[in-house]
Amino acid sequence: MQFVFLSLIALLIALVALARWAGVYPHRPLFVLLLVPSFVSIWIAFLPSIWPIVALLDLLLLAVTLIDLNSLRGSGKVQIERHVGLIASLGQLHKVTLTATNRGKKEWPVWIRDGVPEHLEAEPEEFNVVLPAERRATLEYHLRPHRRGGFDFEHAYLRVRSRWGMWNRYLRLPCHSRINVYPDMKQLGEYALLARTNRLSLMGLRRTRRVGQDNEFERLRDYTIDDNYRHIEWRSTARRNKLTVKDFQANQSQRVVFMVDCGRMMTGTSGGVSLLDHALNAMLMLSYVALARKDQVGLLCFSNEVHTFVPPKGGSRQMNHLLHAAYDRFPQMVESRYDDAFLHLASHVRKRALVVLITNVIDDVNAHQIEKHLTAFRGRHLPMAVLLRDHEVYNAVEAVEDELHVAERLQAGEGDRPESAAFDQVADNKLFEAASAADILTWRRHVLADLEMKGVLLVDTFPENLTGQLVNRYLEVKARHLL
């Protein structure tokens, strides 16, 4: 009995040593095989004379397992290389290629899994291949990023099975790569396509009537029903046998500077996307529109300090600068320092610009800061406050309105009132929530009214509607020559 006990202790020590230094672990067939001598060992208590048979089975099992373990020799000669593009788009599939090379003299059945960082989803997650001797295999999978930022791939993981399947060896192979996930630029392509076909209304953009007329010719295009017939170019119409009108470009080389709050006011979410992501998507869309109109665009990201500043410039390269400055910015649970941000902007942007502050108002403290600094910019720059609404606050008021309609129908005898007292308690809780939400909305309207009265342009909308509303407001500023 002591012999069996000592054998088990020795086996456990050997397994721990293999796992610790070689990454080798027993597999399911080995545990099934161990049941045979374990079952026979029980009979030693009743028939002590059979201990030689048990010892022989143990030695036979030990020999089989050692032979199978020896078959893993050379499995460390498998190498993996990763080929991946540096730039990926948020939410879009990104191709990754793994090249597994077997530099040994034996064929290996292997399972390969890439060391994908958090917030990246691999499709598929694992590959099961057979690597012939001195050959290589190319494997492809796709990443779907769920968060912006820079991500480092440090390792790839390999699992090799022994000849009889009793052992698995796990290898962590160094394989460094980096990928930068940028906001999804699909909307920019959609805008360019719809702009060429004069269907921007499909993106929620309104056609803004210009006050006055700029005289600098921009291009010829097809006539639409909203065009002024005085702008028809008759020579081109006769040549093309199709109504053609002149386009005149608006004032150019004006400046738009975005101030994006990355503090605690932007830590909320809407539709599974953070408020800061909505803000950055809208900022990039408007930047694309403004740069296409030959304006200069700049960016300042801040929270308790100024994180990034891109001076306002024009040209096609400026879009890349804005993307690189914003792709790895995330909201932080800190109080935003509006004074430092506006002081930095005042010292670096001296020419008149449209200053677009994208943030949120939650309490009197940050509302006072926003009003104080934006109104101080009014004479030198054109300030615009972009404030994001909270769905939960508005939904609380709308839910009580629905409850009131139900109560009116019950009083009119159109339905059966629930007899449970829990119904009254739930209704009271909703009334308290609605009263608090209504108080917040009333305070918010006063803040917006004060800002508007002091000459600050406003965009007050839900996060998912921000892009269209912001671009429309910019086009209105350009049409009315406010800048």
Summary of the structure (lengths in Angstrom):
residues: 483
radius of gyration: 34.1
end to end distance: 94.0
largest distance: 115.0
contacts: 1423
relative contact order: 0.09
helix: 45%
strand: 28%
